[in-house]
Amino acid sequence: MSPVIDLKTELPGPQSRALAARRAAAVTKGVALSSGIAVLHADNAVITDVDGNRMIDFAGGIGVMNAGHRHPGLVDAVRKQLDHLTHACFAVSSYESYIAVAEQLNRLTPGSHEKRSILVNSGAEAIENAVKIARYATGRPAVVAFEHAFHGRTNLTMAMTSKPMPYKKGFGPFAPEVYRAPYPYCYRCPSSGGSGCCQSAPGYWDRIFTGLVDPSQVAAIVMELEAGEGGFIAAPAEAVAAIAAFAKKHGILFVVDEIQTGFGRTGKMFACNHYDLVPDLIVTAKSLAGGLPLAAVTGRAEIMDSVHAGGLGGTYGGNPLACAAALAIVAAMEKENIPERGALVGQKLRIRFNQMAARYSSIGDVRGLGAMLALELVKDRTTKEPDKDKATRVQAEALKRGLLLLTTGTYGNVIRALVPLTVEDAILAEGLDALDAAFAAAG
C-alpha cells in the first residue's frame, strides 16, 4: 500500500488560513482550534483538508470515530432516514428508531437486569440526566466526582469536572453539592510501587468520606474507568471494586461515564467489561452515533422509571437521523467485530509506544486500555515533572508530517491516541512512523 500522507502545501495551507480568518471574524475566540486546518473530506482514518492535503487522523473527532469516518453503513442509513423523517420530538410522537436504539443499549450494556434508556444530545446532557435520575431515585442531593475528571461544559458538569483551565476558569459559581474524591492515578501516587492500589485498602473510602461528605446524603458516585481529559488514566480493577462496594454498602448509585471509553475504544464494547462491573447507570455518547449528536443514559429499570412523566426529555434528544446512525454503528460494531479490532489496534499501539519510550526519555509512562492509549511526557523520569511544552511541540511536529494528534491531561503533558479502530494496518503504521519522527524532531 502506497503512503497515505500527501502534503501539497505547508500546514495549515492557504485555504485553511483563509477560513481561519473568516472564523476569527465570525466565531467567538472562546472556541479553541488546535490544528488550524479546515477539513473538507474524510474516509475511515484519513482526512483531506481544503488545500488538498491528505493526513492520518489520530484524533477521531475526540473519540467519536471508533467506526471510522463516514462508515458506509452509517451513510446509507442516514440517507434512507432523510426520505422519511428528520424530526418529530419523541415527547410529542414516538418513532421506531428511538425505541430500537434504547432496546440495543439495554441489551448491550453490562448486566442482565431489566433496563430503561433515555436518549439526549450530548455527553454533558447525559451526565446531567444521570444525576437528575440518581437524585430523584434516592432522594439525596450530593454527587461525588473525582480528581482528573471531565464530564462536560454545562454548569453542573463543570462543577463535576476537575481541571480549571480551560474548562472552568471564570465561569463560576458552580452547582452545589458536588464533592471530589481522589482518583487512582498510580503513576503519580506517592504509594505506587507497593502491592496493589492504596485505594483498595480496607477502610480507605470510609476515611475519605469522613472528611468529604456524609455517605447517607450522596445520590451518586460518577466515575470514568479510564479518565479521558485527565490523561487516559485507567483505574486499577481493585480500586474500582472497592469504590463500587463502598457505594453499594451506603445505598449510593454507581454511575459510570463511558462517553469516551464506550463502543470498542478500550478493546471491549465498554470499559466496564474489563472490570466485570455492572453499574447502576451508564452514560454513553461520542462513538454511539459515529459523528451525529446522540447520547444516552441506561440503567436499572426501577431507578430510571422512578422519575415522573415529563421530568426527563428534550426537543432534539434521540433525533431520527442520529438514531438511524446509531443503529448502523451498533450493527457494524457486532458484524465487523470492531471492539476486537480495537484490542488488536491497541496491541500495535502499545508495542510502538513502548519502543518509543525506550528511545525517548521524555516518555515517562505508557498506559491505557485497548486502543485508548497515551504517553505521559515528563522533564525527568525520576521527578516526573510534567512537560507540557514537549507535548505541544510533538503535536505541532506531528501535524507538519501529516498526523492529526491531540494532547490531554490535567497537566497538558499527555499525547493520546484516538485513531479510528477500523484503521488499516498500513495506515496505522504510517501514522506511528510520523509520531516517532515528531518525537525526534521535538528534541
RAKAWO-V532975 format. One record per run of one state. SS is the DSSP state (H for helix, E for strand, C for the rest). FROM is the first residue (numbers start at 1). TO is the last residue. If there is no record, write none. Layout:
# RAKAWO-V532975
SS:FROM:TO ; SS:FROM:TO
This chain:
# RAKAWO-V532975
C:1:5 ; E:6:6 ; C:7:13 ; H:14:26 ; C:27:38 ; E:39:44 ; C:45:45 ; E:46:49 ; C:50:53 ; E:54:57 ; C:58:59 ; H:60:63 ; C:64:68 ; E:69:69 ; C:70:71 ; H:72:82 ; C:83:95 ; H:96:108 ; C:109:114 ; E:115:120 ; C:121:122 ; H:123:138 ; C:139:141 ; E:142:146 ; C:147:154 ; H:155:160 ; C:161:177 ; E:178:181 ; C:182:185 ; H:186:188 ; C:189:197 ; H:198:200 ; C:201:203 ; H:204:210 ; C:211:214 ; H:215:217 ; E:218:223 ; C:224:225 ; E:226:227 ; C:228:232 ; E:233:234 ; C:235:236 ; H:237:249 ; C:250:252 ; E:253:257 ; C:258:271 ; H:272:275 ; C:276:280 ; E:281:284 ; C:285:285 ; H:286:288 ; C:289:294 ; E:295:300 ; H:301:304 ; C:305:319 ; H:320:335 ; C:336:337 ; H:338:359 ; C:360:362 ; E:363:369 ; C:370:371 ; E:372:378 ; C:379:385 ; E:386:386 ; C:387:387 ; H:388:400 ; C:401:402 ; E:403:404 ; C:405:405 ; E:406:408 ; C:409:413 ; E:414:416 ; C:417:424 ; H:425:442 ; C:443:443
